[in-house]
Amino acid sequence: MGIDKVNNYKKVIAQLILLAIPTLIFVFFLLWRVNSFYSILQNDYLKQGLYFGIGAIVAIVFYSYRFRFTTTTVILFALNYFIYKLLGNITTGEFDAFYVSIQFLIFNILFSVGWLVGFGFSRSKYFTIGWSVLMLAVQIVVISKTSDFTVSRLISDIVPVLAYTFYIIYTAELIRNMNENEAKFTWFITKRLSGFAVIILLLFFMIFNLFKGDFKAVEKEWGGSSSAKGPKGQDGGNGDNNGGGESMTQKDKGGAVSNKDQSKLSGSLNKDKQLIFVAKLDNFFDDGRTPNPLYFTSCYYSKFDTATQTFETDINMPYNDLFSPDPSKIPLYFKKTDQSIIKKSLGVKNRKTVTAEIYNVNLSPNVYLAPSNAFYCQPISVPKEYKDQFRSAYSAKMWVSELNSAYFIYNPAGNRELERFQEQRFQKLREVKTIVGPDKAFMDYYTYMPVSEDYNKIKDLAINLTKDKEAPIDKILALRDYFLSKDEFDQPLFQYSDNPGIPGMPSANKLTYFLLENRKGYCAYFAGATLFMLRAIGIPSRVVAGFSVVDRSSKNPGWYWFYQDQAHAWVQVYFPEYGWIDFDTTVPDVNTQQAPQPDGTPPTDMPKTYLVVDGIIESVNEKTKSVTVKTDKLLFHDKDFGTSKPEELTMDVSLATISCDTGEVKIEALKKKMHITAASQAEIFKNILPGIYDNFDSVVTKLPKILPIDEIKILPDVDKQKQKEKKQMAQKEGINWKKVLLGLLFVILFLGMLVLFSPQFIWLWFNSKAKRENKMSAYWRYRASLYYLNQLGYKQEEMGPRQFSEKVDMQFSTNFLAFSNVYQKLKYSTDALSENETRTLNEFYTTFIKQVKSKTGFKTRFKKFFNLNNTIHYFTQPKIN
Amino acid sequence: MQEQTIQIEQALTNIKKLVDNIEKVIRGKRHQIEFVLTALLAKGHILMEDNPGTGKTVMAKTLAKSIAGENHGEANFKRIQFTPDLLPMDLIGSHIFDDVKKEFVFKKGPLFCNLLLADEINRASPKVQSALLECMAENQITMGETTYPLEKLFFTIATQNPVEMEGTYPLPAAQLDRFFIKIYFGYVDEVTELEIYKDYLGIQNNLTAIPQVLSMQEILFLQQETEKVHMHEEIIAAVRNIVRDTRKHPDIVLGASTRSGITFLKCLKAYALVNGRTYVTEDDLKNITSAVMDHRLIYRNKEGKQKALLQILTKELDRLSKLKITNN
C-alpha cells in the first residue's frame, strides 16, 4: 500500500470495536424510535441501521490511511448521485424500479451520515462532542414526540443516550490519546472501559432506586400515566381512543378533544367492543319506515402536508362546513347553530333537514359528533331511568342530501337489492357531467396533489382505470370497482387488514406501496388511496374520519349503536349542487366478519320538556326546597325568550334531579350565584301556550308563581371555569416545568462533562494558540508548555524560570532552558533577538511537546489530564496567608 | 557606543573568568561567588554568615588576588580580625608624631584599602562596628576635623558567626542595612568535599598562583555599567510589590524600607550583569530576593522566617510569568 497510515491498525480496531459498534447499536435504537414516529421511514430500521453502520465502518478503515477528507467525500457523493440518477433512468416507468431508487436514496443518505461519523471518529478531535450533542438533541425530539409522559419511560429513553454520550466522548478521548507504541493498550482500555461502565451503571441504578418513590409520586401528580384513566376520563375521547382497529379515527378524535393519548394509537389494535354512543337518526326513506343511515363525521382531512407526508385537518379549508361546538358548554336545551354551514356545504338539490339525538356513553361531553353538514346542537337531558347508562345527550340537526346514505356508499358486496337501490342514485348523479366547484380556489384546494414520482404513479393508475368512463360518478365507481376487483386467481385484489404497520393516516409512499404492491390495509389506506386517485382525475374530494353505521333497525327503527370498532375513515366527493357525498371504498373485512353488536334499549318515550329557565341563583331555601333564580333567558314550548331586564322566578325543586358536569348532586350543592339551567316537564305547562306576540315579560306573567322543576343542571361557573383554566395552565406549566427539569438535568450533565474535560479543552486551546505564528506565539508557547507540564504534575511552584526549565530538561531531555532564556530576553529586554534565538523560539514548541509526550506514558498522561487540581493550581495565584 | 558594547562584552567575559577563577579555589560555591560579585558591582558590601572554616576568608582573598590593582600590582587587600578588644583606631588609623617633621601625621589604618575582609565582625564591640558605618555608607573617614576619602573601589566582605554563638554582639539593624547582601556560606556537598580533600594541595597552589583577570578600571567601569542595565517596568513593579508585601505580611514585624527597595534594584542590575546579561529577568528576582531582603526584615517567629519571603516572591513570580510580552 503506497499510502501512509494516519492511525495504526490497533487504533483502527479500537475505533471499530469501541466507537463504531456502540454507535451502531445506539443508532439502531434511535432509528427504531424515529421509525415509529415518521412513517416515511417505512419501519425498516434494521436495514437503515445497517447502511449507517457500513458507512461508518468503511470510513473508519478508509480514513486510517492518509486520504484527504474533502476530495474523497466529494468523489463519494458524486458517485452516489450518479448511481442514483442512473437507477432512476434505467428502469423508469416500472414500479419496482422506483422503489429501488428510493431505497438507494435512503441507503445513500444513511451511508453518507455513517461515512461522516466514521471520519469524525477517525480524524476529528472535536467530533464526538458535536455528535453527542446531536444525538442528545435527536433523542429529545423523539421524547417530545412521545405524548405518554411517564417518568420511567423518560428515564429509559434518556439513560441510554446519556450513557452513550459519556461513553463515546470518554472512549474517543482515550483512543485518541493512545500512544501507538504503547504496549498492552488493549488490556488498559478494557480495564478502563469496564470500570467506566460499572460506574455509570451503578450511578443510574442508584439514582433510579433512590428516587423511585419520588418518580411515582410525581407521575401520579401529573397524571402522566394515562393508563390510570378509565372510561370516565374527563378529557374524553380516551375511552373510544382505545384500539378499535381504525386507529386513524382515534387520532382525529384526539384532534377534536386533545392531542394527548396519541401513544395509545401505537398501543393496542384490539377490536374493542366498547359502546361509544347511541344515536337516534330521524332519517327515513319516503315510505317513512325504512331507516336511511348516515355516517357520523368527526373531522375532515382535506390537506396533505408534503413535508411530513401526513394528512391534516385544516380549519382554514375553503368552505369549511364542519360544525364543532362543545355541547358541554351550551346550557341545557338551549341551542347553538351555525347557519353558514348550510351555505358552505354547497348543496342545494334534494335537501332535507334531519335531526339526530346522540346519547353519549363513553364519549367525552365536549365532543360533537353528527352526520356531515350538521349545523345545530342542543344539549338535552337524559331521562332519569337512563342516567346511569348515558352521560350526556344532545340533539343535532343537519342538512342532508337525499342522495347521501350509508346504503349508497356501502359496498354492496353482492347484495342485489342494494345494488339496484344504489343504481337509482347513481343514475341521478350521472346527470352531472363535469364537476365544477364554486370557485377556482375551491377546486385547486380539493384537487391538490403533491408532485412527485409516487403521486405520478397513483395518477397513472387512476387515469388508466377511468379512461373509458365519462361521467364523474362512473369514474368514481370504476375506482371503487378496482378495489373490489379480483385478481387472476379469483382472489380479491385488495384485502382488509387491521395491522399493516404503523397506525395513523398513511403517508404517500405508504399509499403507493399499499395501492401497487401490498394491497392490504385498513380504512384509512383505502380512503387515502381513493383520495389521491380522485384528485388525480380532477374530482374534488376529502377524507372524512368518524363512525360508520351498522343498521340493526329491526328492533328500533332509526336507532343506531356505535361501538369502538365502527370508527372509520372514508372519502367525500363534491358534486355540484348536491354538495359533499360520502363515498366508501374500503373492502369488507373477510377475516373477522363483524358480529352483530348487542342492541340496547333506546331511551324512548322521552317526556316533553315545556319550560327551561336559564339563570343565576339568587337564594336557596333548603327547607321548602325552593330556589329563586334571576333569569334573562327562557325556553317555553320550544320557543326562545330573552330580555335585557332579568326577572326573578321561584322554583320548586323538591322533585328535581340536580346534576353538574361531574354527576348527580343533592340540593345542598345549590349555592347562591350559581349558573343553572332548570327544565320542567310538568303537565301544568302543557296547556299554557305562548302566543305569537308574547315576549319575555308576558310569558313570565303567564307562568305560575312557583314553577315545578324536574331537572336542574348546574353549569360550570365562570369563576370556576377560570380556575379550571388556570389549573390547566398550571398543568401545562407543570409539563413545561418537567421539561425544564429535564433540560436542567442535561445542562448539569453537560456542564459536568465540560468540567471533567476542561483540562483537555484548555490544553487544546493553549495548543492551538501556541501553534499559530504571530507576535504573541512565544508567549503562548511558554504558557502552553508550562500548562502541559503543570498538568502532568511538573509544577513551577516557587522555582524561577531557569531552575524550573533546568529541572524539566533533566526530566525530559528537552531544551526548555534555551527557550526559557530567549523568552525572558524577549520579554524583559529591549535588545533584538539574534538569529539563533529566533530559531529557538520558532522550533522549540512542537519538538518539546513531542519529547514530553514520548517520555510520559500515555496512561499517565491520560490520567493526569483528568486532574482538575492541577488545572486549578495552574490558574490560581499563590496566596500570602 | 560600539566601543562601549565591546567593552561591556569584554568586561562580562572577564567577570565570567573571574567567577571561574575563584571557583578554582572555592569549590561548589558558584552562587556565593555570584552574590559577592553582585555586591561588588552594586557598590555595596556583603555580609557572610557561617561557621568558621567554610571558606569565607579564602573567598575574599581570592577575589582580591584576581583583581589587578593600580600599577599592575594586586588590589589592595586588608584583613581585620574583629575581636572584643579591637578599638576603632585599629581600623581607621591614628595620628602619630613624626619626629622629623615635628608634627602629627595621620597613619592610615587598614580601612584604606580596596578590599576589606572584616572577619567575625560581630565579635567586635558596638563601638568598633559603628566606626565601620561611615566608611561603608559614605566611602570616607572623618578623623577629627579632616575627612579622608577611601579608595575609589572599596568593598567590604564581612563575615560573622551565627548570632547564637558565644561572645557575639548582634549587628544593629542600621549596620545590617549597609550590607547589600547577606549570604550563608554553608558547607559544600559531599561530592565536592571529597574532591576538596583529594585536591587540597592543588587548591593551595591555585590560591598562590591566581591570575589577575580583572583590572580595577574594569571593575569601576562595570560598576558604572551596572546602572545602565535594562530593567523592565514590570520588574520594577515587582520589586515594589515585594517591598510592600513585606510590610503587610503577618509574619513580618518590620518590613523593608524604601532604601532597601533601591538597594534591591541595584543588586538586581548587578546580578544580571554578573550573569552576563544586560537586562533583568524573573530569575534574577527569584535568586536574589532572599539574599537582599532577608537580613533587613524582622520576623515574628522562625517559621515566618522560613516561609514569608518565599510566599511573597512566589506570588510575584507567578504574576510575572503570566504577563504577556509588552514592548517598553
Contacts between the chains, C-beta under 8 A, distances in Angstrom:
chain1	res1	chain2	res2	distance
A	775	B	325	7.7
A	776	B	324	6.8
A	776	B	325	6.9
A	778	B	325	6.6
A	779	B	324	5.4
A	779	B	325	5.2
A	783	B	322	7.4
A	786	B	321	7.2
A	796	B	317	8.0
A	796	B	321	7.1
A	797	B	314	7.1
A	798	B	286	8.0
A	798	B	310	5.7
A	798	B	313	6.8
A	798	B	314	4.2
A	798	B	317	7.2
A	799	B	286	7.5
A	800	B	282	5.8
A	800	B	283	4.4
A	800	B	285	7.5
A	800	B	286	3.1
A	800	B	287	6.5
A	800	B	317	6.6
A	801	B	281	7.3
A	801	B	282	5.3
A	801	B	283	5.7
A	801	B	286	7.8
A	801	B	321	6.9
A	802	B	283	4.2
A	802	B	286	7.8
A	803	B	283	7.5
A	803	B	286	7.3
A	824	B	281	4.1
A	824	B	282	6.4
A	824	B	283	6.9
A	825	B	277	7.7
A	825	B	279	6.7
A	825	B	281	7.6
A	826	B	325	6.1
A	827	B	232	7.3
A	827	B	281	7.8
A	827	B	323	7.5
A	827	B	325	5.1
A	828	B	230	7.5
A	828	B	232	4.2
A	828	B	234	7.7
A	828	B	235	6.4
A	828	B	279	5.1
A	828	B	280	6.3
A	828	B	281	5.3
A	828	B	282	7.7
A	829	B	230	5.9
A	829	B	232	7.8
A	829	B	277	7.7
A	829	B	278	7.1
A	829	B	279	3.6
A	830	B	230	5.7
A	830	B	279	7.4
A	830	B	327	7.7
A	830	B	328	7.5
A	831	B	230	7.8
A	831	B	278	7.0
A	831	B	279	6.9
A	877	B	315	6.4
A	877	B	318	5.6
A	877	B	319	6.8
A	878	B	311	6.9
A	878	B	314	4.7
A	878	B	315	4.5
A	878	B	318	5.3
A	879	B	311	7.9
A	879	B	315	7.2
A	880	B	245	6.5
A	880	B	248	7.8
A	880	B	249	6.1
A	880	B	308	8.0
A	880	B	311	4.9
A	880	B	312	6.1
A	880	B	315	6.1
A	881	B	250	6.3
A	881	B	251	7.6
A	881	B	311	7.2
